[in-house]
């Protein structure tokens, strides 16, 4: 049965090759007479590796030069059209032009599994016949066709959204998606993951070099935020590094559809509570945070701008180095040159645990009075949650704020608490949520409400958050935002919420305004404190966005 299937596939490929020869453009008179191998044969596996071949086609994209791909693409029309890359790094940049009909003699081989002609012995410009029409594709409808259109000129008539910019500074590429950006609310089933994949394409930069200079595709402000759009993308479709990608033959046109947001409006007499993951604020250099004094100085400046912009009266901090000196240093940085009425103090964490990072709480004594503080030291927690009890400085009912940071979705075990759709360690995060709820019930002061503030490392539809919702907690920020703004983190091009302010109904009803300040997750990492070009101001001060809420007290 397998032999019959293989024979059928071989016959099919041969018929494709014959059809390609019949429908291909007629030979150009000025091309030398030679035995030309149809491109579709080279792509189908019918031609042996290392064989000398002669190919013809129209040049569709030129990427010559040591800083580019080192060659050009040719194409023969057919159904589907067939394209191929010609690797010729020794050519001058003006040796061929898009629209030239060329004949190339060289060696057929593969580079990282991709067919190409290299070691060019002869290149003849037959004529300038003009560019072939681009093949129009749409996602996700044409996702299954992309494999048949490799090295072919394509055009996306639909707008595509920048859904990931993680590799922009490193490799000059952006992850794009159809029908808006990609969002993650929970671990998805296999079929759902396939549908998400079918919406994606990578915009490359005509080069596979690392650390491109200049970094491509930037706006005048020096960034390219997730949520921006690309219109009428046209280029050569390829497959490399496990993704379909497009090397543009026309300069991509961007629409800044997700501009940098203004800082949250001043609380206006309300009590503001917020949480911020500070992305490993370490004084110990070369550990998780800054690698050298320059990076540490950049991190200080960025976090200072972010914390001052948040303007919270009570601020939960996540990922502070587990040393008193680190929190003291950050506190001095923030308080420097700040009006006395706005300066912060830190809640003493007597039992921060043995993890490399700890939870912390800053507060303004002019706005709230610290009544007491305690921690949940149950061994289920990686970082003991810190609970602080406050009352408004001008009088009023007490309330609690507990800073939390649950187990991350990394460092996965081979057995046990493995990824079953919600990331690994989901069972542990769920136990941490249950334990915290039980502990809070036991230490509650009369009926004073407690606001849970921090990083759950769980998306909106995942078990740990569902434990809080089932216990009557409400997500304060998302109730005041449209669904497409419910995110604090971007991972593999998918935006999702990991950071929360959670409280029961009576406290939720005190919320006047709330939101997520998207200063970090949408920004490319090269703008961060350890990046190639750190941005000034709060932009990419962390990899998580801060969450805030204003309460009438």
C-alpha positions in Angstrom: 0.0 0.0 0.0 2.9 2.4 0.9 4.5 1.6 -2.5 1.3 2.4 -4.4 1.0 5.7 -2.5 4.6 6.6 -3.3 4.1 5.8 -7.0 0.9 7.9 -7.1 2.7 10.9 -5.6 5.6 10.5 -8.1 3.2 10.5 -11.0 1.4 13.5 -9.6 4.7 15.4 -9.3 5.6 14.5 -12.9 2.2 15.7 -14.2 2.8 19.0 -12.3 6.2 19.4 -14.0 4.7 18.7 -17.4 1.9 21.1 -16.8 4.4 23.8 -15.6 6.3 23.4 -18.8 3.1 23.8 -20.9 1.8 26.8 -19.1 5.1 28.5 -18.4 6.0 31.7 -20.3 7.5 31.0 -23.7 11.3 31.1 -23.9 12.8 34.5 -24.5 14.6 34.7 -27.8 17.7 36.3 -26.3 18.2 33.4 -23.8 20.9 30.9 -24.8 19.7 27.6 -26.0 20.1 25.2 -23.1 18.4 22.3 -21.4 16.4 24.2 -18.8 15.1 22.4 -15.7 11.6 23.6 -14.7 11.6 25.1 -11.2 8.8 22.8 -10.1 11.1 19.8 -10.7 13.7 21.3 -8.4 11.1 21.9 -5.7 9.5 18.5 -6.0 12.5 16.3 -5.2 13.0 14.9 -8.7 16.4 16.4 -9.1 19.4 15.0 -7.2 21.3 17.1 -4.8 24.6 18.5 -6.2 23.5 18.3 -9.8 24.5 21.1 -12.2 21.3 22.6 -13.6 20.2 25.5 -15.8 17.1 27.4 -14.8 15.2 30.3 -16.2 12.7 32.7 -14.7 11.7 36.3 -14.0 13.6 38.0 -11.2 11.0 38.9 -8.5 13.2 40.0 -5.6 16.8 41.1 -5.3 18.6 40.7 -2.0 22.2 40.8 -3.0 24.9 41.8 -0.5 26.7 40.5 2.6 24.1 42.2 4.8 21.2 40.7 2.9 20.3 37.2 1.8 23.1 37.1 -0.8 21.1 36.4 -3.9 17.8 36.9 -5.8 14.6 35.0 -6.4 13.3 33.9 -9.8 9.8 32.7 -10.7 8.1 30.8 -13.5 4.3 31.2 -13.9 2.1 28.2 -13.6 -0.6 26.8 -11.4 0.7 27.3 -8.9 3.6 29.4 -9.9 7.1 28.1 -9.0 9.9 30.2 -7.4 13.5 29.5 -6.4 16.3 31.3 -4.7 19.6 31.8 -6.5 22.5 32.2 -4.0 25.1 34.4 -5.7 26.8 36.5 -3.0 29.6 37.6 -5.3 27.3 39.6 -7.6 27.2 43.3 -7.6 24.0 44.9 -6.3 22.9 46.1 -9.7 23.7 42.8 -11.6 20.1 41.9 -11.9 16.9 43.9 -11.6 13.3 42.9 -10.6 11.6 42.1 -13.9 14.7 40.7 -15.7 14.2 37.4 -17.5 17.4 35.5 -16.6 19.0 32.2 -17.3 21.2 30.8 -14.6 23.6 27.8 -14.6 24.7 26.5 -11.3 24.7 23.8 -8.6 21.4 22.6 -7.2 21.4 22.1 -3.4 19.5 22.8 -0.2 20.3 25.3 2.5 18.6 24.4 5.8 16.2 22.3 3.9 15.3 25.0 1.4 16.0 24.3 -2.4 18.3 26.8 -4.2 20.8 27.2 -7.0 24.3 28.2 -5.9 27.8 28.2 -7.2 26.6 30.1 -10.2 28.7 29.4 -13.4 26.8 31.6 -15.8 24.2 34.3 -15.5 22.6 35.7 -18.6 20.1 38.6 -18.7 17.8 37.6 -21.5 15.5 40.6 -21.5 13.5 42.9 -19.2 10.0 41.5 -19.4 8.6 43.1 -16.3 7.5 41.6 -13.0 4.9 38.8 -12.8 1.7 39.6 -10.9 1.8 38.8 -7.3 -0.2 35.9 -6.1 -2.9 37.2 -3.7 -3.2 35.3 -0.5 -5.5 35.8 2.5 -5.1 34.4 6.0 -6.3 32.2 7.5 -8.2 31.0 4.4 -5.0 30.3 2.4 -2.8 29.0 5.2 -2.8 25.6 3.6 -1.6 27.0 0.3 1.6 28.7 1.7 3.7 25.5 1.4 3.0 25.4 -2.4 3.9 29.1 -2.8 7.4 29.0 -1.3 9.8 31.5 -3.0 6.9 33.0 -4.9 5.9 36.7 -5.0 2.7 37.2 -3.0 0.5 40.1 -1.8 -1.7 40.3 1.2 -4.6 42.6 0.3 -5.9 42.4 3.9 -4.4 44.5 6.8 -2.1 42.5 9.0 -1.5 43.4 12.7 1.9 43.4 14.5 1.2 40.8 17.1 4.8 40.2 18.2 8.0 42.2 18.1 10.3 40.1 20.3 12.8 39.4 17.5 12.7 42.8 15.8 16.0 44.0 17.3 17.6 40.5 17.2 16.7 39.4 13.7 14.8 42.3 12.1 11.5 40.4 12.0 7.9 41.0 13.2 5.2 38.5 13.8 2.0 39.5 12.0 -1.5 38.2 12.2 -4.7 38.4 10.3 -8.0 39.6 11.8 -6.3 41.6 14.5 -3.7 40.7 17.1 -3.6 37.3 18.8 -4.8 37.0 22.4 -4.4 34.2 24.9 -7.0 33.7 27.6 -6.2 30.1 28.4 -4.3 27.1 27.2 -5.9 26.1 23.8 -6.8 22.7 22.4 -4.7 21.5 19.4 -7.3 22.5 16.9 -7.4 26.0 18.4 -3.6 26.2 18.2 -3.7 25.3 14.5 -6.3 28.0 13.8 -4.1 30.6 15.6 -1.1 29.4 13.6 -3.1 29.8 10.4 -3.5 33.5 11.1 0.2 34.2 11.3 3.0 35.3 9.0 6.5 36.7 9.8 7.6 39.9 8.2 11.4 39.5 7.6 13.9 42.1 6.5 15.5 40.5 3.4 18.4 39.2 5.6 19.1 36.5 8.1 21.8 38.4 9.9 21.6 39.0 13.6 21.5 42.4 15.3 20.6 44.4 12.1 21.8 48.0 12.0 19.7 50.0 11.6 16.8 48.1 13.1 14.1 48.0 10.4 10.4 48.9 10.5 10.6 51.5 13.2 8.3 54.5 13.6 9.6 58.0 14.0 9.3 57.5 17.8 11.9 54.7 17.6 9.5 51.8 18.3 7.2 49.5 16.6 4.4 48.5 19.0 2.4 45.4 18.9 -1.1 46.4 17.7 0.3 48.5 14.7 -0.9 47.4 11.3 0.7 46.7 7.9 -1.2 47.5 4.7 -0.8 45.7 1.3 2.2 43.7 2.3 4.0 42.4 -0.9 7.1 40.3 -1.0 8.7 36.9 -1.5 7.2 34.1 0.6 9.7 31.7 2.2 9.8 29.2 5.0 12.7 29.4 7.4 13.3 28.9 11.1 10.0 27.0 11.5 7.8 29.8 10.1 6.4 31.1 6.9 7.9 34.5 6.3 7.8 37.3 3.8 10.8 39.3 2.5 9.2 42.5 1.3 9.8 43.7 -2.3 8.0 47.0 -1.5 8.6 49.1 1.6 5.8 48.0 4.1 3.3 50.7 4.9 2.6 50.8 8.7 -0.4 52.4 10.5 0.3 53.3 14.1 -2.9 51.8 15.3 -1.7 51.3 18.9 0.1 54.6 19.9 1.9 54.9 23.2 -0.6 55.7 25.9 -0.7 58.7 28.2 -0.1 58.0 31.8 -3.2 57.3 33.9 -5.1 60.5 34.9 -4.3 61.7 38.4 -6.4 59.9 41.1 -8.2 63.1 41.9 -8.6 62.4 45.6 -9.3 58.7 45.1 -7.1 56.0 46.6 -5.0 54.4 43.9 -3.7 50.8 44.3 -1.5 49.2 41.6 0.8 46.3 40.9 4.0 46.2 38.8 6.3 43.3 37.9 9.7 45.1 37.9 11.5 42.4 35.8 14.1 41.3 38.2 15.4 44.5 40.0 18.7 43.2 41.2 21.6 45.0 42.8 23.7 41.8 42.4 24.9 42.3 38.9 25.0 39.5 36.4 22.3 37.5 38.1 18.7 37.8 36.8 18.6 41.6 36.3 21.2 44.1 35.1 24.5 42.7 33.9 26.5 45.8 34.6 26.3 49.3 36.2 25.1 50.9 33.0 22.2 48.6 32.7 21.3 49.0 36.4 21.3 52.8 35.9 19.0 52.4 32.9 16.7 50.1 34.9 16.6 52.6 37.8 15.6 55.4 35.4 13.0 53.4 33.7 11.3 52.1 36.8 11.4 55.5 38.4 9.6 56.9 35.4 7.1 54.0 35.4 6.4 54.2 39.2 6.0 58.0 39.1 3.6 57.7 36.1 1.5 55.1 37.9 1.2 57.5 40.9 -0.2 54.8 43.2 -0.8 55.3 46.9 -0.2 51.6 47.5 2.0 49.7 45.1 2.6 45.9 45.0 6.0 45.1 43.5 7.0 41.7 42.0 10.5 40.4 41.2 12.6 42.5 43.5 15.9 40.8 44.5 15.5 39.1 47.8 17.8 41.5 49.7 16.7 44.5 51.8 19.3 46.5 50.0 17.6 46.1 46.6 14.2 47.4 47.8 16.0 50.2 49.7 17.8 51.2 46.6 14.7 51.3 44.5 12.9 53.3 47.2 15.7 55.9 47.3 15.6 56.2 43.6 11.8 56.8 43.5 11.8 59.2 46.4 14.7 61.3 45.2 13.5 64.8 44.3 9.9 63.8 45.0 7.6 66.1 47.0 7.4 65.1 50.6 3.7 64.4 50.4 4.2 61.9 47.6 7.2 59.9 49.0 7.0 56.2 49.7 7.9 53.9 52.5 8.3 50.1 52.2 6.4 47.5 54.2 8.8 45.3 56.1 8.7 41.7 54.9 10.0 39.7 57.8 9.7 36.3 56.1 10.4 36.8 52.4 11.5 33.2 51.9 14.6 31.7 50.2 13.7 32.4 46.5 16.0 34.7 44.6 13.1 37.3 44.3 10.5 38.5 46.8 7.2 40.4 46.9 7.2 43.9 48.2 4.7 46.7 49.0 5.3 50.5 48.8 2.9 53.0 50.3 2.5 56.7 50.9 2.2 57.5 54.6 0.5 60.8 53.8 -2.3 58.8 52.1 -2.6 55.6 54.1 -1.6 54.5 57.6 0.1 51.1 57.9 -1.6 49.1 60.6 0.2 45.8 60.4 1.9 43.3 58.0 2.2 39.5 57.9 3.1 36.8 55.4 1.8 33.4 54.4 4.8 31.1 54.9 3.1 27.9 53.8 5.7 25.9 51.8 3.4 25.7 48.8 4.4 29.3 47.9 7.7 30.0 46.1 7.6 33.6 47.2 5.6 34.1 50.5 2.7 36.5 49.9 3.0 39.8 51.8 -0.2 41.1 53.4 -0.3 44.7 54.7 -3.2 46.2 56.5 -4.0 49.9 55.9 -6.5 52.6 56.8 -6.9 55.9 55.0 -4.7 58.6 56.6 -7.7 60.9 57.0 -9.9 58.2 58.5 -12.0 55.4 57.2 -12.4 51.6 57.2 -9.3 49.4 57.1 -8.4 47.3 54.1 -5.7 44.9 53.2 -3.4 44.5 50.1 -1.6 41.2 49.6 1.3 41.1 47.1 1.7 37.8 45.3 3.7 36.1 42.7 2.8 32.5 41.7 5.0 29.9 40.1 6.0 30.7 36.5 5.3 28.6 33.5 9.0 27.8 32.9 11.4 25.1 34.2 8.9 22.4 33.3 9.3 18.9 34.8 9.4 15.8 32.6 6.6 14.2 34.6 4.0 15.3 37.1 2.9 18.9 36.9 3.4 19.1 33.1 1.7 21.3 30.5 -1.8 20.0 30.0 -3.0 23.1 28.2 -2.4 25.8 30.8 1.4 25.7 31.0 3.5 23.6 33.4 3.1 24.0 37.1 -0.6 24.8 36.7 -1.5 22.4 39.5 1.0 24.1 41.8 -0.4 27.6 40.9 -3.9 26.3 41.6 -2.8 25.0 45.1 -1.2 28.4 45.7 -4.4 30.1 45.0 -6.5 27.8 47.2 -4.0 28.2 50.1 -3.9 32.0 49.8 -7.7 32.2 49.9 -7.8 29.9 53.0 -5.1 31.9 54.7 -6.8 35.2 54.0 -10.0 33.9 55.5 -8.1 33.0 58.7 -6.3 36.3 59.2 -9.0 38.7 58.0 -9.6 41.7 60.3 -13.3 41.7 61.1 -14.9 42.1 57.7 -12.1 44.3 56.2 -11.7 43.6 52.4 -8.4 42.4 51.0 -7.2 43.3 47.5 -5.0 40.7 45.9 -2.3 42.4 43.8 0.3 40.7 41.7 1.4 38.2 39.1 -0.6 35.0 39.0 1.2 33.6 36.0 -2.2 32.5 34.9 -4.4 33.7 32.0 -8.0 34.8 32.4 -9.6 31.4 31.8 -7.1 29.3 33.7 -7.6 27.4 37.0 -5.7 29.7 39.5 -7.7 32.8 38.5 -10.9 30.7 38.4 -10.3 29.8 42.0 -10.4 33.5 43.0 -13.4 34.2 40.9 -15.2 31.2 42.4 -14.4 32.7 45.9 -16.2 35.9 44.9 -13.1 38.0 43.8 -13.5 40.3 40.8 -10.9 41.4 38.3 -11.0 45.2 39.0 -9.2 46.4 35.8 -10.8 44.3 33.2 -14.2 45.4 34.3 -13.3 48.9 33.1 -11.6 47.9 29.8 -12.8 46.5 26.5 -11.8 42.8 26.0 -9.0 43.6 23.5 -7.2 45.5 26.2 -7.1 42.7 28.7 -3.4 41.9 28.6 -0.3 42.7 30.6 2.2 40.4 28.8 3.0 39.2 25.3 4.4 35.7 24.7 5.1 34.2 21.3 3.0 37.0 19.8 0.0 36.3 21.9 -1.2 39.0 24.4 -2.7 37.8 27.7 -3.3 39.0 31.2 -1.0 37.6 34.0 -1.1 40.5 36.4 -4.3 41.4 38.4 -6.0 43.4 41.1 -8.6 41.1 42.6 -11.2 42.0 45.3 -14.6 41.0 46.5 -17.8 42.8 45.4 -18.0 45.4 48.2 -14.5 46.7 47.4 -15.0 46.3 43.6 -18.0 48.6 43.9 -15.7 51.3 45.3 -13.7 51.4 42.0 -14.1 54.7 40.2 -11.6 54.0 37.4 -9.2 51.2 36.6 -6.9 50.1 33.8 -3.8 48.6 32.5 -1.0 51.0 31.4 0.4 49.4 28.3 3.9 50.8 28.5 5.8 47.5 28.4 4.2 44.5 26.8 3.6 46.2 23.4 7.2 47.5 23.2 10.1 45.6 21.6 12.6 44.2 24.1 15.6 46.1 22.5 14.2 49.3 24.2 14.5 47.7 27.7 17.3 48.4 30.2 19.4 45.5 28.8 18.5 46.1 25.2 20.6 47.5 22.4 18.8 50.9 22.4 17.2 51.6 25.8 14.3 54.1 25.4 14.0 57.0 27.7 11.0 57.3 30.0 8.8 54.3 31.2 8.8 52.4 27.9 9.8 48.8 28.3 10.7 49.4 31.9 9.6 45.8 32.4 8.2 43.0 30.4 4.8 43.3 32.2 2.3 46.1 32.1 1.2 47.7 35.4 -2.4 47.4 36.6 -4.1 50.2 38.6 -7.4 51.0 40.2 -8.8 54.2 41.8 -11.1 53.5 44.8 -13.5 55.9 46.6 -12.8 55.4 50.3 
